[in-house]
Amino acid sequence: MTLQGSMLSRIEGWAESHPSDAALRERRSDGSWATVNWVEYWASVRRVGKGLMTLGLQPEECVAIVGANRSDWVICQHGINAAQGIPAPLYTTLLPEQMAYIIGNAQSKIVICDDQTQLDKYISIAKGDSPIEHIITMDDLGSTDPRVITLAALMAKGDSVTDAELDARLDAVKMDDVALLIYTSGTTGLPKGAMLTHRGIELISDAVGKTFPVLLETAQRAVSYLPLCHAAEQGVTNFSGLRTRAETYFCSDLTQVKDYLVEARPTFFLAVPRVWEKFEAALRGKLAEATGIKAKLASWARKTELEAFKKESETGQPVTSFKRNLANKLVISKIKEALGLDQLLVALSGAAPISVSTLEFFASIGLPIHEGYGMTETSAFASVQPYGRLKFGTIGKPLPGVEAMIAEDGEIMLRGINMVKGYLRLPEKTAELYNEAGWMHTGDLGAIDEDGYISITGRKKDLIITAGGKNVAPAEMEGYLQSIAGVGQAVVVGDRQPYLAALIVLDPEALPELEVASQISGLSDVATAARNPDVKRYIEEEMQHVCNAKVARYQTIKKVHVLPTVFSVDGGELTPTLKVKRNIVNEKYASEIAAFYAEGTPATQSARA
């Protein structure tokens, strides 16, 4: 019997109760959609599990998997679980030596990939001191390597295994067994394999239903586009997606997610802050192009909707009025429809802090975003804004079954069965993760208000200690700076320096808004805008009232440097989920940072001393 409460039991359950309903969708090369229903999904998972057994996979052995988001990815993941193995996902962007370390740590004899690029990495790794014995390719890549087998051939091979043999594996699984390995990004050292259990994942999936009961009223639709090796995407596609019988549309290229939203019309959507910010920049640019009565109508409608939303959040009661209905009919509904978010029931943001200005922008177009909080070590989620009772500037309340407290040094500490077992084969690192009372160190600084809402003030490791001995969490100022028209990202620096400064990255999609706000024309691209002294002057002037006027004297930004390029994953400044890698930014732009503090370059005169 499939372990009740596990992801496998969810798939099996939907296969029995809704066999012909669509479960997985992915786009074919001709633009049409390939569909896998629930009964086909479960059958494929079982066939993969049997196939892995024929290759010698033993209980609790890890299988590495790498590839873009697609149906076969999750079928393989759950097939590994069905054979009582542990999936160990890898980022597609990893270099061969980075992949080799993780495969060695996981001791993966069997590895799975989707394309030639990843196959080449596996083969190069297998030439050295590697545990790799079998390589499974999701597509037929024409390889003649005897270790390579296609997924179709694996499934056919598995047909020789009886149902009873597979069921024996399924019967042996326990809730406290490891269900999934998620490797940390390795920005602060070597990647660590966090061990997520079936019980911890069950807490997350059940908490989604309790926190957002509207998602249990009918089947949902979701777009899977963040890397499936990341806890946040697992949380959407598998933990909550399987709980809510979600029809999942797989987007293999993050840059195409806008197009997928229009086709999928998701009812449940999570985006990292940078994705929401890109949407906002594009929308603000279009709104800035409106003139005359259209511009006034859009402004009135957004103001009307934001006022109604704030009242709803304060009272917990729906706000209906002729004015709000008219604003929705004339403006708001059209914006949401153009985005493909007109049927959205729950919008989420996670993986990094999001600015209040961005949250208010989306609330003004009828898309309130529930900011959540979590990390790999919390099995994706730990807290979220309660449905209909949002409090911007906070990360909401702990999920049902999760406890939170603030330590003496201001660190947020968490406890619950969704906290990971530890890090695979790293007992010393596991010991550092928890205190003697079982509370998990998050590394984040914060506070909890009288209503139980948690606020994050910064990262312990990101703290800047000025030459004057002041401890500064840069996230607050960066959020303010990113609210300036045209600014995509900001990185505050100043560790062991007499004052703070900031590197500014402009957003290409926000240049139209920047032109309107600054009244500077001819900003055709980021490089051109960065070279324009009037742009820098505009940002410095805006900085005074959106940032410096709101913080303590020692937190004020004295200088800015506008970079002529944007941050990117390929450039190394961003993680695959678009979070800024501070250590890489500090290294890559060391000369620009040094120039802030070189002799003969006084701080901005208009900044408060």
N, C-alpha and C positions, 0 to 999 in steps of 0.2 A: 504493500500500500504506500502510495506517495506521501511523504511527510506533510501532514497538515500544517498550513501556515507558511510553507516554503514557496518560493517562486514557481517551482515545478508543479506544486499542487494547484496553484492559480491557473496555470496553462491547462492542466488536465481538467480542472473544473469547468473552464469556459469551453473546452473541447466537447465536454459532455452536455452542457446546457445550451450553448450557442454555437454548434459545430460549423455552420455555414457562414457565420458573421466574419467580416474581414478583420484580421489581426495585424498583418504586416503589409506595407505597400512600399514599393520602390520603383523609381522611374526607369523604363527601358531606354535604350539608345535612340529609339524612334519617337520618344516623348510620351508613349503610353505608359500605363501603370501595371506592373505585375503585382498580383495580390495573393497572399497566403491566408487562408481562413484558419480558425482555431483548431479544427480537427487535423488539418494538414500540418499546422505548427507543432502540435503535440506528437504526431507521427514522425515528423522529421527529427525532433529532439530525441526521441527514442532510438531512431535509426543511427544517429550520430553517436549516442551513448554506446550502442552495441558495437559500432565500428571501432570505437576507441578501445573497447574491451578486447577486440581481436588483435589490436596492436600491443596489447600487454599492459594497458593502463591499470594501475592498482589503486585501491581506495586511498584518498588523501594525497595522491600525487598531483603535482601542478602541471597544467598545460598552458603554455604561452600562446597568446592570440594577438594579432595586430592587423589592422585594416581600417578602411573608411566605414562609416555607418551604413549598414545594409542588413537585409533580412538574415543572410547566412551568418552574420556576426553573432546575433543573439541566439540563433538556432544552435550554433557551435557552443556558445557559452553555456546554455542550459543542457546541451548534450553532454558536456564535460561533467556537470553536476549530476546528471542522470546516471553516469557511470561511477558516481561517488568520487569524482576528481574535483580539483579546484582550479577555476579559470584564473590565469595571471595575465591580464591585458597589458599591452605596451602601446606607447604613443607612436604614431607613424613617423613623427619627426625625429625620433631617436637615431643617433649614429650607431653603426655596428658595434663599437666598443661599449656604448651605453646599454644596448640591447644584450650584449654578451654578459654584462655584469648581472642584469636582472634574471636572465635565463639561468645563470650559474647560481644565483641566490635561491631561485625557485626550484632548481634542479629539474628543469623541464626536459624530459626525454622526448616528448611530443610537442610540436609547435605548429601553429596554424597561421596562414597569411592570406591576403587577398590578391596581390598583384606581383609583377615581376620585380619591382623595386624592393619590396619586402622579402621576396624569395631570395634575391641576390644577397641581401644582408644575412639571412639565415644560413645560406650555403657558405658564405665567408666566415661566419662564426663557427660553423660545424667543422671547419678545417683545423681549428685550434683545439685547445683543451675545453671541450664543450660536452654537455650531457646529451645533446640532440641526437636522436636515433631516427625519428620519423618527422617529415614535413608534410603538412596537409595544405593544399592550395584550394581556395574556394572556387576558383575558375581553373579550367584546363589551360595551363601556360606552356604546354608542350615540352616540359622538362623530361630529360632522359636520366636524371639522377635517380638511382635506385631507392633512395630514401624518400623520394617525393611521391605522394599519392593525391589524387584529386578528391574533393569532398564527395562527389558523386560516386567515385569508386569506393571510398571509405564506407559510405552508406550501404552500397551493394554488398560489400564484404561483411558488414554487420548483420545482414539478413540471415547469416548462418547461426547467429546467437539466438537462443530462444527467449521468449518474453519472460519466462520464469527466471532465467539467469539475470536479466536486467532488473526484474522486480526484486530479486534478492539484494541487489545493490541498493535500490531505492528504499527497501525496508530497513536497511542497516543505518541509514542517515539519521543523525540526531540533531535537535535544534541548536545545540551549542557547538556543532561542528562548523568548520570554516566553509563558507559558501563562495567566497570571492576574495581575491587578493587585489588591492588597489595600491599601486606604487606611488609614493609621494613624488613631487616634481623634481626633487633633488637640488633645489636652488640654494639650500643651506647645507649641502653635503651630499653624500651618496643617497640614491633613492632607497626608501624603506617600504617593504611590503606589508601594508596594514591588513590584518586578518579580520574580515567582516564575517559574522556568523549568521546562520539562518534566523536565529532568534532576534538578533539586532535588526536585520532587514525587515522582519515581520513587524517590529515596533514601528518602523518608519512607514511601512505601507498601511498599517492600521491607523496611525496618527493622521495620515492624509485624509482618510475618511471621516475621522472625528473632527478635524480642523476645518475641512471643506466638505461638509455633507452634501452640498449641491452636486459634487462630482460623482456621488453614488446613485443619483436619481436615474441616470441613463448611461449608456456607453459614451466614452469620451473620444476625442481625437487629439493627437499630439504630433509634433514634428521633432524627430531625433536628429540633431545636427552637431551638438557639442561632442567631443571625443568620448566614445563609450568606455575608454579606459579611465575616465574621470568620474569621481563619485557623484557629481551633480547630475550628469547625464544618466548614470545608472539609476539615480533616484527618480528621474522622470520616466525613462523608457521601461525600466523593470520594476522598481519598488512600488511606485505609485501607478504606473501604467498598467501593470498586471492586476493591481487591486481594483482599478476602475474600468476594467475591460476596454482599455484604450485601443483604438485603431491607430497604429503608429506609421507615420510617413517618414521614410529615411532620406535624409539629405546628406549626400556624401561630401559636399563642398560648402563650408560655412558661408562663403561669400554669396551663395545662391539662396540663402534662407528666406529672403524677402519674397522671391518667386514661389517658393514652396508654401509659404503662409497663405498666399492668395489662392492656391489650389486646394490646400488641405483644410482651410478654415478651422484651425484648432480651437478646441474649447478649453484647453489647458496648455500654458506655454511658460517655460522658464527661459530667461536670458541672463547672461552675465551682464554687469553694468555697462561694459563697453559696447555690447550689442544694442542695449536700450539707448545709449548715448548716440550711436550712429543713426538709429531710427529718428531720434529727436533732432539731430543736426539736419538730416534730410528734410524733415517736416518743417522745421523752423525756416529753412531756406526757401521752401515753397510758400510758406505763409508770408515770408518777407517780400515775396514777389507780388503779392496781392496789393491793389491800390483802391482808393476811393471807397465806395460802399461795401465792396467785398471784404476789404481789410477791416473795416469797422464792424461788419457783421460777424466775422470770424473772431475778432477780439471780444465782442459782446458775448458770443456763444460760449467761448472758453471761460470767460469770467463767471458767467452764470452757472456753468457746470461745476467749476471748482468750488464756488460758494456752496452749492447744494451738496457736493461730496463731503466737504469739511463738516457741514452740519450733520450729515448722516453718520460720519465717523465718531462725532462727539456724542450723539444721542443713541446710536445703534438702531435708529428707526428710519425707514425709507422716506425720502423727500420727493414729493411729486408736486408739480406746479405747471400752470400753463406756460410760463416763461421757460422752464427747463425743457418741457416737451417740445416747444417751438425751436429752441436752440439745438436740440437733438435732431429734429427733423430736417432743419435747414443746413446744419453744419456738421455736428458731431458724428452722426451716423454715416455721413459720406466719407469722413476721414477714416473711420474705423473700417468701413467696407473697402476702401482703397488699400489699406494695409493688410487686409485679409484677417482682421481681428474682430470682425463684427459679431461673431458667435462665441467669443471668448468669455468663459465663466470665471476663470482664475488666471491672473498674470502674476508671475513670480520673478524676483531678482535674487541672485545669490552668488557666492564664491568670492565676492569682494564688496566693499562699501559702495553704495550708490548715493549720489548727492540729492539733497532735498529738492533742489530746483528741478532736477530731472523727474523726480516723483510727482511734483506738483504739475509739471508740464503734461504728463500722461494722465493724471487725474482730471486735468482740464479738458481732455478730449475723450473722457468717459472710459479710461482704461486705468483704474487704480491698481498699482503694483504692490503686491504683498512682499515686502523684503523679508528674506529668510536668512538664516545663518547656519553654517555647518562646516565641516571639514572632512577630509578622508577618514579621520579617526572617530568621527561621530556617525559613521555609515551614511554620510551625505548631509543629513539635516539634524539640527538640534533645537532650533526655535524658528518661529515664523509669526508674521502679523496675523492675528485672528481675523477670520472672514468677516468683513463689514465693520471692523473696529480697528482701523489702521491708525497708527501713530507715527507719522514720518519722523525720521531721525533716530528711530529705534529698530532693532531687529526682531521685535515682537516678543512673544512669551515662549517659554520652553514647551516643546511638544509634550503631549500626554505621555507620562512615563519617564520624562527627563527632568532632572533637578539642576538648578544653577545657583551659584553663590559667587560672591566677590571676595577674593583673598585679601589679606592685609596689605599686600603690595599693589592691589588694584586689578589683579589678574582675574579673568573670568574662569571659573572652575565648573566642570560639568560632571554629572553622574547619571548613569542609566544603562540598561542592557544593550543599547545600541552603540555604546563605546566599544571599540575594537578589542579583540583579545590581546593584541600587541603587534609587534613587528616580527615577521618571519625570520627566524634564526638570528635575531638581534636582541638577546635578553637584556643587555645593558641599556639599550635605547628604550625597550619596553618598560624597564624599571624607572626610567626618567619621566615616562609619560604620566604616571599616576603617583599620588601621594599615599601616605600610609592609611588614609581613610577611604581610599578608592576613588577620590576625586581626580578627574583628568585635567591636566594642564592644557589650556588652549593656546597660551602665548599671546592672547589678546587682552587688552586693558579695557575696563568698562565699568558700568554702574547699572543698578536695577532700581527702578522707581517704585513708588507706592502702589502702582497698579500691576506690578510684576513685569513691566516691559524692560527689556535689556537694551542698553546703549553701548556701542563700542567707541572708545576714545583713541585707540591706536594699538599698535603691536609692540610688545616688549622689545623684540629684536630690532624694530624700526625706530625706536626712540632716538632722537637726536639730543645729544648733550652739548649745549653751547659752551663757549669758552668761559662764560659766566657761571657755569654749573647748573643751568636750568634744563630740566627734562622736557622735551617737546615731542609730542606725537604729531607727525606731519599730516596724517590723514585729514584732519579738520581743515587745515589751510588749503590742502589740495582740492578738497571738495568745493570750497569757496571759489578758488581760482578757476575751476572747471565750469563754473556757472557763467563765466564771462563769454559773451558772444564770440564764436570762432575758436575757442579753446577746446581741444579734444582731451588732452591730458596735461597734468602738471606734476612735477616731481620736486618736492622741497628738499633742499640740502642745507648743510651748515654744521655738521658734527664737528665739535671742538673748534668752532669758528666764532668770531665775535657777533655775527648776525646771521639771519636766514636769507636764503635766496631761492630762486626757483627756475627750473628748466621748463619751458612752455612748448607744447606740441600742438600745432594747429590742426583742425579737422578739415580735410578737403571738402567734405559735404556741407560744412558750416560756413564756407567763405561767402556765400550770398548774404547770409545773416550778418556776418562780420562787416561786409560793405555797407549794409543798411544802418547798422548800429553805430559804426564809426564814421560814416559818411566819407569813406575812403574808397575810391573806385580803382579799377584795374587790377584787382587781386585775382589773377587768373589761376594761380596755383600756390601751393604751400611755400615753395622756395621764393617766389616773387613776394608774397606777403611777408615772409620772415625777414627779407632784406629791406622792407619799407620801414623807415624810422618812425613814421606816423603810426604804424600798427603797434610797434613797441610802446610808443607814448600812450596810445589809447589803452592798452592793457595795463600799463602802470597806473593810469588815472582811475580805471575801473577797479583795480586792485585795492585802492585806498578805501573805497566805501563798501565793496562786497566782501573784502577779507580783513584788511588791517583795522578797520573801524569796529570789527566784531571780536577781536581777540586781544589778549594781554599784550603789553608792550614788547615783551621778549619773544612773542610769537609772530610779530609782524614781519612781512617780507620786504626786504630792502632793495633787492635787485631781481631782475628777470632776464633771461636770455631766450629768445625765440629761435627754436631749432628749424633749420630749412628742410628737414625730412620728417617723416612720421615713424612712430614705433611700429614694429611688426614682429610676427613670430619668426620669419626667416631672418630678420635682422638681429634677433636674439634678445630684444628688449621685452618681448611679451611671451608669456606661457601660452600653450595651445588653447587655454580658456581666456586669453587676452588680459591676464593680470600682469602688471608691470614687475619686471625683475629688477629690483633696486640695485642689487650688486652689479649686474651687467651694465645698467645705466650709469652707475658711478664710475665703472671702469671705462666704458666706451666714450663717455663725455668728460673725462677727467680734466682735459685742458680747459673746457668751457667752465667747469666748476672752479678750477684753480684761478681762472681769470676774475671770478667774483671777488676774490680775496687778495689779489695781487696789489702791491703798493702802487699808489697813484690812481686807483679806481675807487673813488669814494662812493658810499652807498647813495641810492636815490634820494635826492634832497627832499622830495615830497613825502617820503616815508617817515612815519613817526620814529623818533630815535629810540 
